[in-house]
Amino acid sequence: MNVLVALGVLFAVALVTGAALAGPTLARVWRRQRIGRRPFPAAWRDIVRRRVPLARELPAAQQLLLKKHIQVLLADTPFIGCAGLEVSEEMRVTIAAQAAFLLLGRGGSFGNLREVLIYPGHFVVPRSEMGAGGVVHEARDVLAGQSWQRGQVIVAWDAVRDGAADPHDGTNVVMHEFAHQLDQDTGAANGAPYVGRGAQQAWARVMNQEFDALRARLARAEPGVIEPYAATNPAEFFAVTTELFFEKPGALAAERPELYEQLKRCYRLDPASW
């Protein structure tokens, strides 16, 4: 009897502990569901229509889903102005709308995302390089965006605005940096976001093959739809091809069909069909 009582107590403790651990996660899911059921504000609808023309190309059901993701992103994530920038509702909605494209088929959220920092224009980041003889050279990069593994996305508003204005130029700093966030959900950015059980091996094979093909093409100075910056490393390759997947899907599918197929599986969407 004492053994049974002890086992019962242990079982009860395990249930309470499990509930305590699962509680915040379940509460977050329920909260996001409630937010997604709210009416989409008319002012936000106007911002998306004016600032994010790519949203108009979505099928009706996915337009509704995009709005739900926008609402959750804006409720969950602080948007902070830098260098004296006062963040407006227009900036917040414009950024969230572009980021939400990446969640349309995948669902869920950007798991590590903590905040979005916005500069008025391109910003300067210091960089150190080790030279010959161990001499460290200090340099500065001028950037339109950055993504940090600890959950920060940094973007320049002028690049955000211009990237959204032309939905088919293949350049979108928000999609690029939030693709890095998906990549960083599983650790350091390495071009290997989670694509589903049993699919990671095919993803790695095709993406490595396509990365090598890009470098070979650039060495031969041959033109192509994928810009040279994608050859920097596998993480940048994934982010750059994400921009093309959403903004130039037909061209990417025609030139690199295997790559396009892997991105379709990653995002569970086919933008070429829109």
C-alpha positions as CSV (number, residue, x, y, z in Angstrom):
1,M,0.0,0.0,0.0
2,N,2.8,2.4,0.9
3,V,4.4,1.6,-2.5
4,L,1.2,2.4,-4.3
5,V,0.8,5.7,-2.4
6,A,4.3,6.7,-3.2
7,L,3.8,5.9,-6.9
8,G,0.6,7.9,-6.8
9,V,2.4,10.9,-5.3
10,L,5.2,10.6,-7.8
11,F,2.7,10.4,-10.7
12,A,0.8,13.5,-9.4
13,V,4.1,15.4,-9.1
14,A,5.0,14.5,-12.6
15,L,1.7,15.7,-13.9
16,V,1.9,19.0,-12.1
17,T,5.5,19.5,-13.3
18,G,4.6,18.6,-16.9
19,A,1.6,21.0,-16.8
20,A,3.9,23.8,-15.4
21,L,6.4,23.3,-18.2
22,A,3.8,23.0,-20.9
23,G,1.6,25.8,-19.5
24,P,3.5,28.8,-21.0
25,T,3.7,27.1,-24.4
26,L,0.0,26.2,-24.5
27,A,-0.9,29.7,-23.2
28,R,1.2,31.2,-26.0
29,V,-0.5,29.1,-28.6
30,W,-4.0,30.0,-27.3
31,R,-3.1,33.6,-27.1
32,R,-1.9,33.6,-30.7
33,Q,-5.1,31.9,-31.8
34,R,-7.1,34.6,-30.1
35,I,-5.1,37.3,-31.7
36,G,-5.5,35.7,-35.2
37,R,-9.3,35.7,-34.8
38,R,-9.5,39.5,-34.3
39,P,-10.7,41.6,-37.1
40,F,-7.8,43.0,-39.2
41,P,-7.7,46.8,-38.7
42,A,-8.8,48.8,-41.8
43,A,-5.7,51.1,-41.4
44,W,-3.4,48.0,-41.5
45,R,-5.2,46.7,-44.6
46,D,-4.5,50.1,-46.3
47,I,-0.8,49.9,-45.4
48,V,-0.4,46.4,-46.8
49,R,-2.2,47.4,-50.0
50,R,0.0,50.4,-50.5
51,R,3.3,49.2,-49.2
52,V,3.3,45.4,-50.0
53,P,2.0,44.9,-53.5
54,L,3.1,41.3,-53.5
55,A,0.3,40.5,-51.0
56,R,-2.3,41.3,-53.7
57,E,-1.0,38.4,-55.7
58,L,-1.9,35.8,-53.0
59,P,-4.9,33.6,-53.4
60,A,-7.8,34.9,-51.2
61,A,-7.3,32.2,-48.5
62,Q,-3.6,33.0,-48.1
63,Q,-4.3,36.7,-48.0
64,L,-6.5,36.0,-44.9
65,L,-3.7,33.8,-43.4
66,L,-1.1,36.5,-44.1
67,K,-3.2,39.0,-42.1
68,K,-3.4,36.6,-39.1
69,H,0.4,36.2,-39.1
70,I,0.8,39.9,-39.3
71,Q,-1.4,40.4,-36.2
72,V,0.5,37.8,-34.2
73,L,3.9,39.2,-35.2
74,L,2.9,42.7,-34.2
75,A,1.4,41.5,-30.9
76,D,4.5,39.3,-30.0
77,T,7.4,41.4,-31.2
78,P,8.6,44.9,-30.2
79,F,9.7,47.1,-33.0
80,I,12.4,49.6,-31.9
81,G,13.7,52.6,-33.6
82,C,17.5,53.3,-33.8
83,A,19.5,56.4,-34.5
84,G,16.6,58.6,-33.5
85,L,14.0,56.9,-35.7
86,E,10.4,57.1,-34.4
87,V,8.8,53.9,-35.4
88,S,5.4,54.3,-37.1
89,E,2.5,51.9,-37.5
90,E,3.3,52.0,-41.2
91,M,6.8,50.7,-40.6
92,R,5.7,48.0,-38.3
93,V,2.9,46.7,-40.5
94,T,5.1,46.9,-43.7
95,I,7.9,44.8,-42.1
96,A,5.5,42.3,-40.4
97,A,3.7,41.8,-43.7
98,Q,6.8,40.8,-45.6
99,A,8.1,38.6,-42.8
100,A,4.7,36.8,-42.7
101,F,5.1,35.4,-46.2
102,L,7.7,33.0,-44.8
103,L,5.2,31.5,-42.4
104,L,2.2,31.1,-44.8
105,G,2.9,27.5,-45.5
106,R,5.2,26.6,-42.6
107,G,2.9,28.0,-40.0
108,G,4.2,28.5,-36.5
109,S,6.4,31.5,-35.7
110,F,10.0,32.7,-35.7
111,G,10.9,30.8,-32.6
112,N,13.9,32.8,-31.4
113,L,12.7,36.3,-32.5
114,R,12.8,38.8,-29.6
115,E,12.8,42.2,-31.3
116,V,13.1,44.1,-34.6
117,L,15.5,47.1,-34.7
118,I,14.9,49.7,-37.4
119,Y,17.4,52.2,-38.7
120,P,16.2,55.1,-40.9
121,G,18.8,54.2,-43.6
122,H,21.7,51.8,-44.1
123,F,23.8,51.4,-41.0
124,V,27.5,50.9,-40.2
125,V,28.8,47.8,-38.5
126,P,32.5,47.5,-37.4
127,R,34.4,44.4,-38.5
128,S,37.8,42.9,-37.5
129,E,39.9,40.9,-39.9
130,M,43.1,38.9,-39.2
131,G,45.8,39.7,-41.7
132,A,49.2,38.4,-42.4
133,G,51.4,38.0,-39.4
134,G,48.5,38.1,-37.1
135,V,47.8,41.8,-37.6
136,V,44.2,42.7,-37.0
137,H,42.6,45.1,-39.4
138,E,39.6,47.1,-38.4
139,A,36.9,47.7,-41.1
140,R,33.4,48.9,-41.4
141,D,30.5,47.4,-43.4
142,V,27.5,49.4,-44.5
143,L,24.4,47.1,-44.2
144,A,20.7,47.1,-45.1
145,G,20.0,44.3,-42.6
146,Q,21.3,41.8,-40.1
147,S,20.0,38.8,-38.2
148,W,21.4,37.7,-34.9
149,Q,21.1,34.2,-33.4
150,R,20.0,35.7,-30.1
151,G,16.7,36.8,-31.7
152,Q,17.3,40.3,-33.2
153,V,16.5,41.3,-36.7
154,I,18.0,44.7,-37.8
155,V,16.8,46.4,-40.9
156,A,17.1,49.8,-42.7
157,W,13.8,51.4,-43.4
158,D,14.8,52.8,-46.7
159,A,15.8,49.2,-47.9
160,V,12.6,47.8,-46.4
161,R,10.5,50.3,-48.3
162,D,12.3,50.0,-51.6
163,G,12.4,46.1,-51.4
164,A,8.7,45.9,-50.9
165,A,7.8,48.5,-53.6
166,D,9.0,46.3,-56.5
167,P,7.6,42.8,-55.7
168,H,9.5,41.2,-58.6
169,D,13.1,42.6,-58.4
170,G,14.3,39.6,-56.3
171,T,15.5,41.9,-53.6
172,N,13.7,41.9,-50.2
173,V,15.8,42.7,-47.1
174,V,13.0,41.6,-44.7
175,M,12.5,38.2,-46.3
176,H,16.3,37.8,-46.4
177,E,16.8,38.6,-42.7
178,F,13.8,36.6,-41.5
179,A,15.0,33.6,-43.6
180,H,18.2,33.8,-41.4
181,Q,15.9,33.7,-38.3
182,L,14.3,30.5,-39.6
183,D,17.8,29.1,-40.2
184,Q,18.9,30.2,-36.7
185,D,15.9,28.5,-35.0
186,T,18.1,25.4,-35.0
187,G,21.4,27.1,-34.0
188,A,23.9,29.1,-35.9
189,A,23.0,30.1,-39.4
190,N,24.3,27.4,-41.8
191,G,21.7,27.2,-44.6
192,A,19.9,24.3,-43.0
193,P,16.6,25.3,-41.6
194,Y,14.2,22.6,-40.3
195,V,12.4,21.2,-43.4
196,G,10.7,18.2,-41.8
197,R,11.6,14.7,-40.8
198,G,13.2,12.6,-43.4
199,A,13.7,15.6,-45.7
200,Q,16.9,17.1,-44.2
201,Q,19.2,14.7,-46.1
202,A,17.7,15.6,-49.5
203,W,17.8,19.3,-48.6
204,A,21.5,19.1,-47.7
205,R,22.4,17.2,-50.9
206,V,20.6,19.5,-53.3
207,M,21.5,22.8,-51.5
208,N,25.2,21.8,-51.4
209,Q,25.0,20.8,-55.1
210,E,23.4,24.1,-56.0
211,F,25.8,26.2,-53.9
212,D,28.7,24.6,-55.7
213,A,27.0,25.1,-59.1
214,L,26.6,28.8,-58.3
215,R,30.3,29.2,-57.4
216,A,31.3,27.3,-60.6
217,R,29.0,29.6,-62.7
218,L,30.5,32.7,-61.1
219,A,34.0,31.4,-61.8
220,R,33.1,31.2,-65.5
221,A,31.5,34.7,-65.3
222,E,28.2,33.3,-66.6
223,P,25.0,35.2,-65.9
224,G,22.2,33.7,-63.9
225,V,19.2,34.5,-61.7
226,I,21.1,34.0,-58.4
227,E,23.2,37.0,-57.5
228,P,26.9,36.6,-56.5
229,Y,26.3,37.5,-52.8
230,A,24.6,34.1,-52.4
231,A,28.0,32.4,-52.9
232,T,29.3,34.0,-49.7
233,N,28.3,30.9,-47.6
234,P,25.4,28.4,-47.3
235,A,23.5,30.7,-44.9
236,E,23.5,33.6,-47.4
237,F,22.7,31.2,-50.2
238,F,19.5,30.2,-48.4
239,A,18.6,33.8,-47.6
240,V,19.2,35.1,-51.1
241,T,17.3,32.2,-52.8
242,T,14.4,32.8,-50.4
243,E,14.1,36.3,-51.8
244,L,14.0,34.9,-55.3
245,F,11.6,32.2,-54.4
246,F,9.0,34.7,-53.4
247,E,9.8,37.5,-55.8
248,K,11.0,35.7,-58.9
249,P,9.6,32.2,-58.6
250,G,9.1,31.6,-62.3
251,A,12.7,32.5,-63.2
252,L,14.2,30.5,-60.3
253,A,12.0,27.4,-61.1
254,A,13.0,27.6,-64.8
255,E,16.8,28.0,-64.2
256,R,17.2,25.9,-61.0
257,P,14.3,23.4,-60.8
258,E,15.8,21.2,-58.1
259,L,16.6,24.2,-55.9
260,Y,13.1,25.5,-56.4
261,E,11.6,22.2,-55.4
262,Q,13.5,22.1,-52.2
263,L,12.4,25.7,-51.3
264,K,8.8,24.6,-52.1
265,R,9.2,21.8,-49.5
266,C,10.8,24.2,-47.0
267,Y,8.1,26.8,-47.3
268,R,5.3,24.5,-48.3
269,L,4.2,26.9,-51.0
270,D,4.4,27.3,-54.7
271,P,4.6,31.1,-55.5
272,A,5.0,30.4,-59.2
273,S,1.3,29.3,-59.1
274,W,0.0,32.6,-57.8
